[in-house]
Amino acid sequence: MKVFILSDAPMPSGFGRISKAIADWLHNHGHHVVVGSLMHDGLHPLPTPYPVAALAGKDLWNTLAGILPEFGP
């Protein structure tokens, strides 16, 4: 199953830690996970086994409009 998670993950906020734990679990159980991080600016690579789209400081809706069609159903 494909799962897109829009959250603070993998940043160390409460919401980010919980979202990262869920994304890690889903990934480890064979799901295709992509995270849209509201807190990550993309300047530093993140140690995740799945892609993280850096959304901090960007036009959220236009950026998501470009990401989600690529992700597909």
N, C-alpha and C positions, 0 to 999 in steps of 0.2 A: 504494500500500500504506500502511496505517496502522501507525505505529511509536510505541510508548510506551517511553521510556527512563527508567529509574530510576537516578539517579546523583547526583554532586556538581555536574554541569553546571548552569549555566555558570560556576561559581565557579573560582578559579584554583588548585585542587589538581591534582595529576598526573592523577587519575581524572577530575576535572572538565574539564580541558583536552582530554583524549582523547575523552571523551563528547561534548563540545561540537563537536569536529571531526567526529565521526561524525554527530551530529544535523544540523550545517550541510551536510555532504555529501548526506545523505539528503534534506533539504529542498530543496537546490539541484537535485536530480535528480527532483523532482516528487512525493516522498513526503509524506504528512501526518504530521508529527512533533509529539509532545507530550512534554515533559520533566517528570518529577517530581524536583525538586531536593531532596536530603537536606540541603543546606547553605544554601539560600536561605530567608530568613524572610518575604519578601514586602514588606518595608518600602520598598525602592527598586525602581523599574522596571528591567527588564533589556533591553539592546539586542539582542534576538533576534527573528528573523522568525517564530518559532513560539511557542506558549504554554508558559510554565514555571509549573508548580504548585509553590508554596512549601510544603515539607513540614517544614522545620526547626522543632523545638519542638512539633510536633503529634503526635497519636496517629496514627502512620503507617498502620496497617491500617484503621482506621475512615475516615481521609481517603481512602485509595486505594479503599476500598469505595464511596465517593461519586463518585470521579473516573472509575474504569474503566467503569462502566455507561454513562456519558455518551459516553465515547470509542467504545464499541461495537466490533464486529468489522470 
